[in-house]
Amino acid sequence: MSETTNDTTGTVSADQAIREQALTEKVIASFEATPDARLKEIMQTLTKHLHAFLRETRLTEAEWESGITFLTSAGHITDEKRQEFILLSDVLGASMQTITVNNPVAGKATEATVFGPFFVEDAPEIPNGGDLSFGASGQPCWVEGIVTDTYGTPIPGARIEVWEADDEGFYDVQYDDGRTTARAHLFTDEHGAYRFWGLKPTPYPIPHDGPVGTMLAATNRSPVRASHLHFMVTAENQRTLVTHIFVEGDPQIEIGDSVFGVKDSLIKQFEDQPAGSPTPDGRDLGDRPWSRVRFDVVLAPAESGR
């Protein structure tokens, strides 16, 4: 029997390749009557690429079963505080690719990056100059900036959501005591400016005690994320921005961020200040050192993205 070689089937007999292709086409055709055109496109394209993966790798039944077990485990560990499927999407770069597709470059607009699994709705509001740490451990950090559109016009009243891990590497939702720390929202003032006290970010591992962690260990990949501070900025007639800023000089940036979120434009200089240095708002930090960073945000117009 003759053999054929192509990009999706490897080396298999011509008859076998025909059988496999026929099945793929049959499954694709099963979605032909889907009333929603976009859903039809997604399901048919997903089928095409999924079958191409199976055929290219010549996936064994045992490997298929392992994959099903992996996904089942991801479902079992997911709850209202932990989303293992977002974590899986993150470490495969699927989250960043989706963000890249949906946030095309728009002039000088601030670049977007991954949302992450630890955002929580209804974070407390703080005033400009307030402290969002709410007792979380870490070095105090003064964060300030201005929010503008791509023409440089300041945007008053923009909502800024901020969240981060403490210096133990945990977000508040990872504790079992119901605390709300190191997260809040605030609004820009009449000049489009904002300022608050947070914590200087430190590196931490993503949750790696579940199936995603097992996968990373099996592939010799680090679970550690580069130091970062999360932002989500919303304003009328502007595209919602989800992003982070990263700490210049953090060695983990060179080693590699486990979810591929680092972009050069988002690496910022966090200036360390010795204990006793005057603070911008006159706050007395006693004998504690602190740091400061400036992050100016430029929002793209709403019509510039999907």
C-alpha positions as CSV (number, residue, x, y, z in Angstrom):
1,M,0.0,0.0,0.0
2,S,1.4,3.4,-0.9
3,E,2.4,5.9,1.7
4,T,1.9,9.6,1.8
5,T,3.5,12.4,3.8
6,N,2.0,15.8,4.5
7,D,2.1,18.5,7.2
8,T,-0.9,17.2,9.1
9,T,-0.7,13.4,8.9
10,G,2.9,12.5,9.1
11,T,3.8,9.3,7.2
12,V,0.6,7.2,6.8
13,S,-0.9,5.2,4.0
14,A,-2.9,7.1,1.4
15,D,-6.0,5.1,2.4
16,Q,-5.5,6.0,6.1
17,A,-5.1,9.7,5.3
18,I,-8.3,9.7,3.2
19,R,-10.2,8.0,6.1
20,E,-8.9,10.6,8.6
21,Q,-9.7,13.5,6.3
22,A,-13.1,12.2,5.7
23,L,-13.9,12.1,9.4
24,T,-12.6,15.7,9.8
25,E,-14.8,16.9,7.0
26,K,-17.8,15.1,8.4
27,V,-17.5,16.7,11.8
28,I,-17.0,20.2,10.2
29,A,-20.1,19.6,8.1
30,S,-22.1,18.8,11.3
31,F,-21.9,22.5,12.2
32,E,-23.2,23.7,8.9
33,A,-26.7,24.5,10.1
34,T,-25.5,26.5,13.1
35,P,-27.8,29.7,13.0
36,D,-25.2,32.0,14.5
37,A,-22.6,32.6,11.8
38,R,-19.8,33.5,14.3
39,L,-20.4,30.4,16.4
40,K,-20.4,28.3,13.2
41,E,-17.0,29.8,12.2
42,I,-15.5,29.1,15.6
43,M,-16.7,25.5,15.8
44,Q,-15.7,24.6,12.3
45,T,-12.3,26.2,12.6
46,L,-11.8,24.6,16.1
47,T,-12.6,21.2,14.6
48,K,-10.2,21.7,11.7
49,H,-7.3,22.6,14.0
50,L,-8.1,20.1,16.7
51,H,-8.2,17.3,14.2
52,A,-4.9,18.5,12.6
53,F,-3.3,18.4,16.0
54,L,-4.5,14.8,16.6
55,R,-3.3,13.7,13.2
56,E,0.0,15.5,13.2
57,T,1.0,14.2,16.7
58,R,-0.5,10.8,16.0
59,L,-2.0,11.0,19.5
60,T,-2.4,7.7,21.3
61,E,-5.6,6.6,23.1
62,A,-3.6,6.6,26.3
63,E,-2.5,10.1,25.7
64,W,-6.0,11.2,24.9
65,E,-7.2,9.7,28.2
66,S,-4.4,11.5,30.1
67,G,-5.6,14.8,28.5
68,I,-9.2,14.1,29.6
69,T,-8.0,13.4,33.1
70,F,-6.0,16.6,33.1
71,L,-9.0,18.7,32.1
72,T,-11.2,16.9,34.6
73,S,-8.7,17.7,37.4
74,A,-8.6,21.3,36.3
75,G,-12.4,21.4,36.6
76,H,-12.4,19.8,40.1
77,I,-9.9,22.4,41.5
78,T,-11.7,25.4,40.0
79,D,-14.0,27.3,42.3
80,E,-15.1,30.8,43.0
81,K,-11.6,31.8,44.1
82,R,-9.5,29.8,41.7
83,Q,-9.8,29.5,37.9
84,E,-7.5,26.7,36.8
85,F,-8.7,27.0,33.2
86,I,-7.6,30.7,33.0
87,L,-4.3,29.6,34.5
88,L,-3.9,27.0,31.8
89,S,-4.8,29.5,29.1
90,D,-2.2,31.9,30.7
91,V,0.7,29.4,30.7
92,L,0.0,28.3,27.1
93,G,0.2,31.9,25.9
94,A,-3.5,31.7,24.8
95,S,-4.5,34.5,27.1
96,M,-1.8,36.8,25.7
97,Q,-2.5,35.8,22.1
98,T,-6.2,36.6,22.6
99,I,-5.3,40.0,24.1
100,T,-2.8,40.7,21.3
101,V,-5.5,40.0,18.7
102,N,-8.2,42.1,20.4
103,N,-6.0,45.0,21.3
104,P,-4.3,46.2,18.1
105,V,-1.8,49.0,18.4
106,A,-3.5,52.4,18.5
107,G,-1.1,55.3,18.4
108,K,0.6,55.8,21.7
109,A,-2.0,53.8,23.7
110,T,-0.8,51.8,26.7
111,E,-0.3,48.1,25.8
112,A,-2.6,45.5,27.3
113,T,-1.5,42.3,29.0
114,V,-3.1,39.3,30.8
115,F,-6.1,39.7,33.2
116,G,-5.0,36.9,35.5
117,P,-7.2,34.7,37.7
118,F,-7.3,36.9,40.8
119,F,-9.5,39.9,39.8
120,V,-12.4,40.4,42.1
121,E,-15.5,42.6,41.4
122,D,-16.6,45.3,43.9
123,A,-13.1,46.0,45.4
124,P,-13.3,48.9,47.9
125,E,-13.0,52.5,46.8
126,I,-10.2,54.6,48.0
127,P,-9.7,58.4,47.5
128,N,-6.8,59.7,45.5
129,G,-3.8,59.4,47.7
130,G,-5.4,56.5,49.7
131,D,-3.8,53.3,50.7
132,L,-5.0,50.1,49.0
133,S,-2.8,47.7,50.9
134,F,-5.2,47.5,53.8
135,G,-2.5,45.9,56.0
136,A,-1.0,43.5,53.5
137,S,2.7,42.8,54.0
138,G,5.2,44.5,51.8
139,Q,7.2,47.6,51.1
140,P,5.0,50.8,50.8
141,C,5.0,52.1,47.2
142,W,3.7,55.5,46.0
143,V,2.1,55.1,42.5
144,E,1.1,58.1,40.5
145,G,0.3,59.1,36.9
146,I,-2.2,60.6,34.6
147,V,-4.8,59.1,32.3
148,T,-5.2,60.6,28.8
149,D,-6.6,59.7,25.4
150,T,-4.3,59.1,22.4
151,Y,-4.4,62.9,21.7
152,G,-3.0,63.6,25.1
153,T,-6.2,65.0,26.5
154,P,-6.5,64.2,30.3
155,I,-9.6,62.1,31.2
156,P,-11.2,63.1,34.5
157,G,-13.3,60.4,36.3
158,A,-11.6,57.4,34.7
159,R,-12.0,54.4,37.0
160,I,-8.8,52.6,37.9
161,E,-8.9,49.1,39.4
162,V,-5.7,48.0,41.0
163,W,-4.8,44.6,42.6
164,E,-1.6,42.8,43.5
165,A,0.0,40.1,45.6
166,D,1.6,40.7,49.0
167,D,5.3,40.1,49.6
168,E,4.5,36.5,50.5
169,G,3.4,36.0,47.0
170,F,-0.3,35.6,47.7
171,Y,-3.4,37.6,46.7
172,D,-6.1,38.1,49.4
173,V,-8.4,35.5,47.8
174,Q,-5.8,32.9,48.4
175,Y,-6.2,33.2,52.1
176,D,-9.1,31.5,53.9
177,D,-10.0,34.3,56.3
178,G,-12.1,36.5,54.0
179,R,-9.7,39.4,54.0
180,T,-9.7,42.2,51.4
181,T,-6.2,43.5,50.9
182,A,-3.9,44.9,48.2
183,R,-6.9,45.7,45.9
184,A,-9.1,48.8,45.5
185,H,-10.5,51.2,42.9
186,L,-10.2,54.9,42.6
187,F,-11.1,57.7,40.1
188,T,-8.9,60.2,38.3
189,D,-9.3,63.8,39.5
190,E,-10.4,66.8,37.4
191,H,-7.0,66.9,35.8
192,G,-7.0,63.1,34.9
193,A,-4.4,62.4,37.6
194,Y,-4.3,59.6,40.1
195,R,-2.2,58.6,43.0
196,F,-2.2,56.0,45.7
197,W,-0.2,53.9,48.2
198,G,0.3,50.3,47.3
199,L,3.1,47.7,47.7
200,K,6.3,47.4,45.7
201,P,5.6,44.2,43.6
202,T,7.8,41.1,44.2
203,P,8.1,37.9,42.1
204,Y,5.8,35.0,43.0
205,P,4.8,31.6,41.6
206,I,1.4,31.1,40.1
207,P,-0.6,28.4,41.9
208,H,1.3,25.2,41.0
209,D,-0.3,22.7,43.3
210,G,-2.8,21.6,40.7
211,P,-2.8,20.1,37.2
212,V,-1.2,23.2,35.6
213,G,1.6,23.0,38.1
214,T,2.1,19.4,37.3
215,M,2.3,20.2,33.6
216,L,4.9,22.9,34.2
217,A,7.0,20.6,36.3
218,A,6.8,17.9,33.6
219,T,8.0,20.3,31.0
220,N,10.7,21.9,33.2
221,R,9.1,25.3,33.2
222,S,9.2,27.8,36.1
223,P,5.8,28.8,37.6
224,V,7.2,32.2,38.7
225,R,5.7,35.5,37.5
226,A,7.8,38.6,37.1
227,S,7.0,41.3,39.7
228,H,3.9,43.2,38.6
229,L,1.0,45.5,39.6
230,H,-2.4,45.0,37.9
231,F,-4.4,47.8,36.5
232,M,-7.8,47.9,34.8
233,V,-8.8,51.4,33.5
234,T,-12.2,52.3,32.1
235,A,-13.6,55.6,30.8
236,E,-16.4,56.6,28.5
237,N,-15.8,56.3,24.8
238,Q,-12.4,54.6,25.5
239,R,-11.3,51.0,25.1
240,T,-11.1,49.2,28.5
241,L,-7.4,48.7,29.3
242,V,-6.3,45.6,31.3
243,T,-2.6,45.7,31.9
244,H,0.3,45.5,34.5
245,I,3.4,47.4,35.2
246,F,6.7,45.5,35.9
247,V,9.7,46.3,38.0
248,E,12.8,47.4,36.1
249,G,15.7,45.2,37.1
250,D,13.7,42.2,38.2
251,P,15.8,39.2,37.2
252,Q,12.6,37.2,36.5
253,I,12.0,39.4,33.5
254,E,15.1,37.9,31.8
255,I,14.4,34.4,33.1
256,G,10.9,34.5,31.7
257,D,7.4,35.4,33.0
258,S,5.4,32.2,33.3
259,V,2.3,33.7,31.5
260,F,4.2,35.7,28.9
261,G,2.8,39.0,30.1
262,V,5.9,41.2,30.0
263,K,6.1,44.0,27.4
264,D,9.0,46.4,27.3
265,S,6.7,49.4,27.4
266,L,5.3,48.2,30.7
267,I,8.6,47.9,32.5
268,K,8.9,50.8,34.9
269,Q,11.5,52.2,37.2
270,F,10.5,51.8,40.9
271,E,12.7,54.2,42.7
272,D,13.7,52.9,46.2
273,Q,13.7,55.5,48.9
274,P,15.6,55.1,52.2
275,A,13.8,55.1,55.6
276,G,13.0,58.6,56.7
277,S,12.8,60.1,53.2
278,P,10.0,62.7,52.9
279,T,6.9,61.1,51.2
280,P,4.9,62.9,48.5
281,D,1.9,63.3,50.8
282,G,3.7,63.8,54.1
283,R,2.8,60.4,55.3
284,D,5.0,59.2,58.2
285,L,6.4,55.8,57.5
286,G,8.7,55.7,60.5
287,D,11.8,53.6,59.9
288,R,10.3,51.9,56.8
289,P,11.9,52.3,53.4
290,W,9.6,52.9,50.5
291,S,9.5,53.2,46.8
292,R,7.8,55.2,44.1
293,V,6.8,54.8,40.4
294,R,5.1,56.8,37.8
295,F,2.7,55.1,35.3
296,D,1.0,57.4,32.8
297,V,-1.9,55.6,31.0
298,V,-3.0,56.3,27.5
299,L,-6.4,54.9,26.5
300,A,-7.3,53.9,23.0
301,P,-10.6,55.0,21.6
302,A,-13.4,52.4,21.9
303,E,-13.7,51.8,18.2
304,S,-10.1,50.8,17.8
305,G,-10.5,47.3,19.2
306,R,-13.0,44.5,18.9
